[in-house]
Every structure is written in structure tokens, then in C-alpha cells.
Amino acid sequence: MQSREDTANKVLQDTGAVLIPSSNDGRIISGQGTISLEFLEQASDIDTLIVPISGGGMISGVALAAKAINPAIRILAAEPMGANDAFQSKSNGRITKLSEVNTIADGLRAFLGDLTWPIVRDLVDDVIVVDDKEIIQAMKLCYEILKIAVEPSGAIGLAAVLSDGFRKNPVYSECYHIGIVLSGGNVDLGVLWNSFDK
């Protein structure tokens, strides 16, 4: 993360460009809200949306738009065990940053920001944490059954729904119509095949 920020700052200084953060920005959050609009226009009976969480831009937009349309809708975040800062932040009631992250879901290694945290705190109903093996299994199902390429970060919502933490939790027994965000196809096939063999 630090290397990425340092590189971005150098590009800004050299070119005079304007930085739009990948998640902690009102424009990004607003744009991500269209995910909810598309879901609920196509399937208005959805009672639960499950969204990957990292910096919180996507889930913030999804939560704001979905709850504006249907205040009773349940918004659940899916997060890898090796980068579970959102889970810890919700548990602690404040932004909690990890000193180290370790997950195959490389797109979910960022932390919540000052714009995304209050939305996640107030509108995301829960965070479901899954391990890398569950993520890999979900990716495999996406390939074998759905015939789509989904990166680890994008398959985590499916991993969450299939997890014991979701299926055995009585709180979720009334989740009848679930929308899952499957996003991103950036897959290093070498890493993917190696992970399937484990």
C-alpha cells in the first residue's frame, strides 16, 4: 500500500494529475451505488446483498442506494480472514488498521477510510469472514458451474454464502433472496492453478 501511494504521489507531482482514490471518494461511492439499482431493478424481491469489502467504496455505494430503495434490505460484507480489518473495525466501533495482511484476495487488502467507515459502521449489517481455502473453492465453483472467471476478491461473496458461518447462523435463516456481487476477472492463472491443487 505504501509503495502504491508513494508512486501515485510521484505521478501527481510530475504530471499535475488529480488523484481519485479507489474507494474513499464520494464520486466512487456514488458510482458504485448503481450496482444496487441494477440488482433491485432486475430482482426487486432481493432481501440480502453480499458485497466484497476492502476500502469500502463499493459496499458504501451499494448500502446507501439499496437502503434508500428498501430500508429493510440486509447488507453483508464478505472479507478474507487474512485482511479482516472491517470485521475488527465493526467489532471495535472504530477504524482498525492491520499491521500485516495475508490473503489470496489481493484486491481486498486496503483499509476503510474516513468517508467509507461511517457508512460501513451504520449501514452494513454484518461482516462475514472466510479463509482463503473457502475463496478458492468459490472460484472453482464459478469456473466449473457458472463458467465465469472471477478473481479471488470477486468470488468472496459466494464463499461467504457457502461458509458455515453463514449457513449455520440463525440470524441469516430469513435470507431467502440473496444477491451476490461477483466482480473482477484479474486472475494470475499460475497462482490459480497452484491454489486449486492445495
C-alpha positions in Angstrom: 0.0 0.0 0.0 2.8 2.4 0.9 4.6 1.8 -2.3 1.4 2.3 -4.3 0.8 5.7 -2.5 4.4 6.8 -3.0 4.2 6.0 -6.7 0.9 7.8 -7.1 2.2 10.9 -5.3 5.2 11.0 -7.6 3.0 10.8 -10.7 0.9 13.6 -9.3 3.9 15.8 -8.7 5.4 15.0 -12.1 2.2 15.5 -14.2 -0.1 17.7 -12.2 -2.8 15.0 -12.4 -5.6 14.7 -9.9 -5.9 11.6 -7.7 -9.2 9.9 -7.4 -8.9 7.3 -4.6 -10.2 3.9 -5.4 -12.7 3.8 -2.6 -12.6 6.7 -0.2 -14.1 9.3 -2.6 -17.7 10.5 -2.9 -17.7 10.1 -6.7 -16.6 6.4 -6.4 -19.2 5.7 -3.7 -21.9 7.3 -5.8 -20.9 5.3 -8.9 -20.9 2.0 -7.0 -24.5 2.7 -5.9 -25.6 1.7 -9.4 -24.9 -1.9 -8.5 -27.8 -1.8 -6.2 -30.0 -0.1 -8.8 -29.3 -2.9 -11.3 -29.8 -5.6 -8.8 -33.1 -4.3 -7.5 -34.5 -3.3 -10.9 -33.9 -6.9 -12.1 -34.9 -8.7 -8.9 -36.9 -6.5 -6.6 -37.5 -9.3 -4.1 -33.8 -9.4 -3.0 -33.7 -9.2 0.8 -29.9 -9.6 1.2 -26.9 -8.2 -0.7 -23.4 -9.7 -0.1 -20.6 -7.5 -1.2 -16.7 -7.8 -1.0 -15.2 -5.2 1.3 -11.8 -3.6 1.3 -11.5 0.2 1.3 -15.3 0.3 1.4 -16.2 2.3 -1.7 -18.2 -0.4 -3.4 -20.1 -1.5 -0.3 -20.7 2.1 0.8 -22.4 2.9 -2.6 -24.3 -0.4 -2.6 -25.5 0.1 1.0 -26.6 3.8 0.5 -28.5 3.0 -2.7 -30.1 -0.3 -1.6 -31.2 1.1 1.8 -32.7 4.2 0.2 -34.8 1.9 -2.0 -35.6 -0.7 0.7 -34.6 0.2 4.3 -35.2 -3.4 5.4 -32.7 -4.9 3.0 -29.7 -6.7 4.7 -26.2 -5.6 3.5 -23.5 -8.1 4.4 -19.8 -7.6 3.7 -17.5 -10.5 2.8 -13.9 -10.3 3.9 -10.9 -12.6 4.0 -9.6 -13.8 7.3 -6.1 -12.5 6.5 -7.3 -9.0 5.9 -10.3 -8.7 8.3 -9.9 -5.0 9.3 -13.6 -4.2 8.5 -14.7 -7.0 10.8 -12.4 -5.7 13.5 -13.5 -2.1 12.9 -17.1 -3.1 13.3 -16.3 -5.1 16.5 -14.2 -2.2 17.9 -16.5 0.6 16.9 -13.6 2.5 15.2 -11.4 2.2 12.2 -8.9 -0.6 12.9 -5.9 -1.0 10.6 -3.9 -4.2 10.5 -0.1 -4.2 10.7 0.0 -7.0 8.1 -2.4 -8.6 5.7 -2.1 -12.0 4.1 -4.7 -13.3 1.7 -5.0 -14.6 -1.9 -7.7 -11.9 -2.3 -5.2 -9.2 -3.2 -7.9 -6.7 -4.2 -9.2 -6.8 -0.6 -6.0 -5.6 1.2 -6.9 -1.9 1.6 -8.4 -0.3 4.7 -11.6 1.7 5.3 -11.3 5.5 5.1 -12.9 8.5 6.8 -15.7 8.6 4.2 -16.4 4.9 4.0 -16.1 3.9 7.6 -19.2 5.8 8.9 -21.3 4.2 6.1 -20.0 0.8 6.8 -20.4 1.3 10.5 -24.1 2.4 10.2 -25.4 0.6 7.1 -23.6 -2.7 6.8 -25.4 -5.2 8.9 -22.6 -7.6 9.4 -19.2 -8.8 8.1 -18.7 -12.5 7.2 -15.1 -13.6 7.3 -13.9 -16.5 5.2 -10.5 -18.1 4.8 -8.5 -18.4 1.6 -9.5 -22.1 1.1 -13.2 -21.1 1.0 -12.4 -18.3 -1.5 -10.5 -20.8 -3.8 -13.4 -23.2 -3.6 -15.8 -20.5 -4.6 -13.6 -19.5 -7.5 -13.6 -23.2 -8.6 -17.4 -23.3 -8.5 -17.5 -20.1 -10.6 -15.3 -21.8 -13.2 -17.0 -25.2 -13.1 -20.6 -24.3 -12.7 -21.1 -20.7 -13.8 -18.4 -20.8 -16.5 -17.1 -17.4 -15.5 -13.6 -16.2 -14.5 -13.7 -14.4 -11.1 -10.7 -13.2 -9.2 -10.4 -14.2 -5.5 -11.6 -10.8 -4.3 -14.7 -11.1 -6.5 -15.5 -14.6 -5.5 -15.5 -13.9 -1.8 -19.3 -13.1 -1.7 -20.0 -16.6 -2.9 -17.5 -18.0 -0.5 -19.4 -16.2 2.3 -22.8 -17.6 1.4 -21.3 -21.1 1.2 -19.5 -20.8 4.5 -20.5 -22.5 7.8 -20.5 -19.0 9.4 -23.4 -18.0 7.1 -25.3 -21.3 6.7 -25.3 -22.2 10.4 -26.0 -18.7 11.7 -29.7 -18.5 12.7 -29.6 -14.7 12.1 -29.4 -15.5 8.3 -32.1 -18.1 8.2 -34.5 -15.5 6.8 -32.2 -14.6 3.9 -34.4 -16.0 1.2 -33.5 -13.9 -1.9 -29.7 -13.2 -1.9 -27.8 -11.0 -4.4 -24.1 -11.7 -4.5 -21.6 -9.3 -6.2 -19.1 -11.3 -8.3 -16.6 -8.8 -9.5 -13.3 -8.7 -11.3 -11.6 -11.2 -13.6 -8.0 -10.3 -12.9 -6.6 -13.8 -12.2 -3.0 -14.9 -12.3 -3.6 -18.3 -13.8 -0.4 -19.8 -12.4 -1.4 -18.8 -8.9 -4.9 -20.0 -9.5 -3.9 -23.5 -10.7 -1.4 -23.9 -7.9 -4.1 -22.9 -5.4 -6.6 -25.4 -6.8 -4.0 -28.2 -6.2 -3.8 -27.4 -2.5 
